[in-house]
């Protein structure tokens, strides 16, 4: 059911809180890192800035999945592929920026190509020395893959569990391909040892803070875009497709075009998340294509609340914080915790954290305003 405030970008209160927190974090975290002395209790260390920036990238990735799963009913178990492709596009640009500062000192070829006795740069690496070209590829490559895959799948009316299976097969095929050394993407080791971005040292505190602020801004803009889409006539058609696809098709809507549009847009957002992720963690390798990663993204959305947008952001941050803590304190139980969490949410909180707030909102009006974002 559509909420009464579907036409406003920043209703309900949860949307305003989400945007306010993102913008505040984008300003305060860099300031507390750069302007506050290290011996101060308010100082945010650089490692924490990078960790929080990684969480924001994961939140953007979760947002892209919620857009198609929560509002259009497309359960993609291969969205990690689009995230990884965006990351590889950024990684290729960062590798081209190394130049002769690599271990082997070759002015054109990355170190791994020199090690593998490549004689010249592959044609698909051309242009990645240009930042605008690389940023175009960040959205274009995932978008083109989603366009081709989605056109074939939606035109054939593949839905439900069958669509989920073939999206997982897609990312597994890419995983196997990128593991090969002759693909020209670093094989098992991937791309790493990045030096700088736009001339700024990636290891400096200032660059780390700027990447965090950029991630926060990108997430805020993506959130506004998704809010605008789901609150528009297009969003109402997507919800109709989610709830009754055959009936929507019977009414004359070209369902496959609507699904294709939102699927491609979601893939592009995932690619942007991957591009922001790579310079902050310093590496991109084929493990990002792992089907398990794509399943984990779905768990983030389910925990936060499918179909609420800010629920996806909340779920991504909370689950990844738990992962950071548990992989350090008790790494042997992390996967059991993740599986147990998904089962617990499915059984006891099928609508996630935000959806559960909505269920008790009749008794607490403030919670109704925070949780009432489901369209």
C-alpha positions in Angstrom: 0.0 0.0 0.0 1.2 3.5 -0.8 1.8 5.8 2.1 0.2 9.2 2.2 3.5 11.0 1.8 4.7 9.1 -1.3 5.1 12.3 -3.3 7.6 13.9 -0.9 11.3 13.1 -1.0 12.0 13.5 2.7 8.9 12.0 4.3 8.6 10.2 6.7 10.9 11.2 9.6 13.1 8.2 8.9 14.1 9.6 5.5 15.0 13.0 7.1 17.0 11.3 9.8 18.8 9.1 7.3 19.8 12.0 5.0 20.7 14.2 8.0 23.0 11.5 9.5 24.7 10.9 6.2 25.4 14.6 5.6 26.5 15.2 9.2 28.8 12.2 9.0 30.3 13.4 5.7 31.3 16.6 7.4 32.0 15.7 11.0 34.1 12.5 10.6 36.7 14.1 8.3 36.8 17.2 10.6 37.3 15.0 13.7 40.0 13.1 11.9 41.9 16.1 10.4 41.3 19.0 12.8 41.2 17.3 16.2 44.5 16.4 17.9 45.3 12.7 18.1 45.4 12.7 21.9 41.8 14.1 22.1 38.9 11.8 23.0 37.0 13.2 20.0 39.7 12.3 17.5 38.6 9.8 14.8 41.6 7.7 13.7 42.3 7.3 10.0 41.8 3.5 10.1 38.3 4.1 11.5 37.6 6.7 8.7 38.4 4.0 6.1 36.3 1.4 7.9 33.3 3.7 8.1 33.8 4.6 4.4 33.7 0.9 3.6 30.4 0.6 5.5 29.0 3.5 3.4 29.9 1.7 0.2 28.2 -1.5 1.4 25.2 0.6 2.3 25.0 2.0 -1.2 25.2 -1.5 -2.5 22.4 -2.6 -0.2 20.3 0.3 -1.4 20.7 -0.8 -5.0 19.5 -4.3 -4.1 16.5 -2.9 -2.1 15.4 -0.8 -5.0 14.9 -3.9 -7.2 14.0 -6.5 -4.5 11.9 -4.3 -2.2 10.0 -2.4 -4.8 10.0 -4.5 -7.9 10.2 -8.1 -6.5 13.5 -8.9 -8.3 15.6 -11.0 -6.0 19.1 -10.8 -7.5 21.7 -13.1 -6.0 24.4 -11.8 -8.3 24.6 -8.1 -7.5 28.1 -8.6 -6.2 29.1 -8.9 -9.8 28.1 -5.4 -10.7 29.9 -4.1 -7.5 33.0 -6.0 -8.5 33.0 -4.7 -12.1 32.7 -1.1 -10.9 35.6 -1.9 -8.5 37.8 -3.3 -11.3 37.1 -0.3 -13.5 38.4 2.0 -10.7 41.3 -0.4 -10.0 42.4 -0.4 -13.6 42.6 3.4 -13.5 44.6 3.4 -10.3 46.9 0.8 -11.8 47.5 3.0 -14.8 48.4 5.9 -12.5 51.3 4.0 -10.9 53.4 4.3 -14.1 57.1 3.6 -13.5 56.7 3.6 -9.7 55.9 -0.1 -9.7 58.3 -2.9 -8.6 59.5 -3.5 -12.2 59.5 0.2 -13.2 57.6 -0.3 -16.5 56.1 3.0 -17.6 53.0 1.4 -19.1 52.5 -2.2 -18.0 51.3 -3.0 -14.5 53.6 -5.2 -12.4 51.6 -8.3 -12.8 51.7 -8.1 -16.6 55.5 -7.6 -16.5 55.7 -10.7 -14.2 53.6 -12.7 -16.6 55.7 -11.6 -19.6 53.0 -9.6 -21.3 54.5 -7.6 -24.2 51.9 -4.9 -24.5 48.9 -3.5 -22.8 45.6 -5.3 -23.8 43.2 -3.2 -25.8 40.5 -3.2 -23.1 43.0 -1.3 -20.8 43.2 1.6 -23.2 41.7 4.8 -21.9 41.9 3.9 -18.2 44.7 6.4 -17.7 41.9 9.0 -18.0 39.8 9.6 -14.9 36.6 10.6 -16.8 36.9 7.6 -19.0 37.3 5.3 -16.0 34.3 6.8 -14.2 32.3 6.3 -17.4 33.3 2.6 -17.4 32.3 2.4 -13.7 28.7 2.8 -14.6 28.7 1.7 -18.2 30.2 -1.8 -17.8 27.8 -2.9 -15.0 25.0 -1.1 -16.8 25.6 -2.9 -20.1 25.9 -6.3 -18.4 22.6 -5.7 -16.6 21.0 -4.5 -19.9 21.9 -7.6 -21.8 21.2 -10.0 -19.0 18.0 -8.3 -18.0 16.7 -8.0 -21.6 17.2 -11.7 -22.1 15.7 -12.7 -18.7 12.8 -10.3 -18.5 11.8 -10.7 -22.2 11.7 -14.5 -21.6 9.6 -13.8 -18.4 12.1 -15.5 -16.1 11.0 -14.7 -12.6 11.2 -15.9 -9.0 13.7 -18.5 -7.9 14.7 -19.2 -11.5 15.9 -15.6 -12.0 17.7 -15.7 -8.6 19.5 -18.9 -9.7 20.7 -17.5 -13.1 21.9 -14.2 -11.5 24.0 -16.4 -9.1 25.3 -18.4 -12.1 26.3 -15.2 -13.8 28.4 -14.0 -10.9 30.0 -17.4 -10.5 30.9 -17.5 -14.2 32.6 -14.1 -13.8 34.4 -15.3 -10.7 35.9 -18.2 -12.7 36.8 -15.9 -15.6 38.6 -13.3 -13.5 40.6 -16.0 -11.7 42.4 -16.7 -15.0 45.7 -15.0 -15.4 45.2 -14.7 -19.2 42.2 -12.4 -18.6 44.6 -9.6 -17.9 43.1 -8.5 -14.6 45.7 -9.9 -12.2 44.3 -13.4 -11.8 43.9 -14.6 -8.2 45.8 -11.6 -6.7 43.7 -9.0 -8.5 44.7 -5.4 -8.6 46.5 -3.7 -5.7 49.5 -1.6 -4.6 47.7 1.6 -5.7 49.6 4.9 -5.2 47.4 7.9 -5.8 44.1 9.1 -7.1 43.9 12.4 -9.1 47.4 13.1 -7.8 46.6 12.7 -4.1 48.4 10.0 -2.1 45.9 7.3 -1.2 47.7 6.7 2.1 47.4 10.3 3.4 44.8 11.2 6.0 43.4 14.0 3.8 42.7 11.6 0.9 41.1 9.0 3.2 38.9 11.7 4.7 37.9 13.0 1.2 37.0 9.5 0.1 34.8 9.1 3.1 33.0 12.4 2.5 32.6 11.4 -1.2 31.1 8.1 -0.2 28.6 9.8 2.2 27.6 12.3 -0.5 27.2 9.5 -3.1 25.0 7.5 -0.7 22.9 10.5 0.1 22.3 11.4 -3.6 21.5 7.7 -4.4 19.1 7.6 -1.5 17.3 10.8 -2.8 17.2 9.3 -6.3 15.7 6.1 -5.1 13.2 8.0 -2.9 12.1 10.0 -5.9 11.7 6.9 -8.1 9.6 4.9 -5.6 7.5 7.9 -4.8 6.7 8.7 -8.5 4.3 7.1 -10.9 7.1 4.8 -12.0 7.5 3.6 -8.5 3.8 2.8 -8.2 4.0 0.7 -11.4 7.1 -1.1 -9.9 5.1 -1.9 -6.8 2.2 -3.2 -8.9 4.7 -5.4 -10.7 6.0 -6.7 -7.4 2.6 -7.4 -6.0 0.8 -8.7 -9.1 2.9 -8.9 -12.2 0.5 -10.7 -14.4 -2.3 -8.3 -13.6 -0.1 -5.3 -14.3 0.8 -6.8 -17.6 -2.9 -7.4 -18.3 -3.6 -3.7 -17.8 -1.3 -2.9 -20.7 2.0 -2.1 -19.0 5.2 -3.3 -20.7 6.4 -5.0 -17.5 9.8 -6.1 -19.0 10.7 -2.5 -19.8 10.0 -1.3 -16.3 12.0 -4.2 -14.7 14.8 -3.6 -17.2 15.1 0.1 -16.4 15.2 -0.4 -12.6 17.6 -3.4 -12.9 20.1 -1.4 -15.0 19.9 1.6 -12.7 20.5 -0.7 -9.7 23.5 -2.2 -11.4 25.0 1.2 -12.0 24.5 2.2 -8.4 26.3 -1.0 -7.4 29.1 -0.2 -9.8 29.5 3.2 -8.1 29.7 1.5 -4.7 32.5 -0.7 -6.0 34.4 2.2 -7.4 34.3 4.0 -4.1 35.2 0.9 -2.2 38.4 0.0 -4.0 40.6 3.1 -3.2 39.5 2.8 0.5 40.5 -0.8 1.0 43.4 -0.8 -1.5 42.6 -4.0 -3.4 40.1 -5.6 -5.8 40.3 -9.3 -6.6 38.0 -12.1 -7.9 36.7 -13.0 -4.4 34.4 -10.0 -4.8 32.5 -12.0 -7.4 31.8 -14.8 -4.9 28.1 -15.8 -4.9 28.3 -15.8 -1.1 28.9 -12.1 -1.1 25.8 -11.5 -3.1 23.8 -13.6 -0.7 25.2 -11.6 2.2 23.9 -8.4 0.5 20.4 -9.8 0.6 20.8 -10.5 4.3 21.7 -6.9 4.9 18.5 -5.7 3.2 16.4 -8.3 5.0 17.8 -7.4 8.4 17.2 -3.7 7.9 13.9 -4.0 6.3 13.1 -4.8 2.7 11.2 -2.1 0.9 12.2 0.9 3.1 15.4 2.1 1.5 16.8 3.5 4.8 16.2 0.0 6.2 18.7 -1.3 3.7 21.3 1.3 4.8 20.7 0.4 8.4 21.0 -3.3 7.8 24.3 -2.9 5.8 25.9 -0.9 8.6 24.8 -3.0 11.5 25.6 -6.4 9.9 29.0 -5.2 8.7 29.8 -3.7 12.1 29.0 -7.1 13.7 31.2 -8.8 11.1 34.1 -6.5 11.9 33.7 -7.2 15.6 33.2 -10.9 15.4 35.9 -11.7 12.8 38.3 -10.1 15.2 36.9 -11.5 18.5 35.6 -14.9 17.4 36.3 -15.5 13.7 35.3 -19.1 13.8 31.6 -18.3 14.6 31.1 -15.4 12.2 29.4 -17.5 9.4 27.2 -19.3 12.0 26.2 -15.9 13.4 25.3 -14.6 9.9 23.2 -17.7 9.1 21.5 -17.6 12.5 20.8 -13.9 12.1 19.1 -14.5 8.7 17.0 -17.3 10.2 16.1 -15.2 13.2 15.0 -12.3 11.1 13.0 -14.5 8.8 11.2 -16.2 11.7 10.8 -13.4 14.2 11.2 -10.2 12.2 10.1 -10.9 8.6 9.9 -7.2 7.8 13.3 -6.4 9.3 14.1 -3.8 11.9 12.3 -0.9 10.3 9.3 -3.1 9.5 9.1 -4.2 13.1 9.1 -0.6 14.2 6.2 -0.1 11.8 4.2 -2.9 13.4 4.3 -1.4 16.8 3.8 2.2 15.5 0.2 2.3 16.5 1.2 2.6 20.1 4.2 4.9 19.6 3.5 7.7 17.1 7.2 8.7 16.7 8.0 5.2 15.5 5.2 5.5 12.9 6.9 8.6 11.5 10.3 6.9 11.5 9.2 3.6 10.0 6.4 4.7 7.7 8.6 4.9 4.6 7.4 1.7 2.9 5.7 2.6 -0.3 
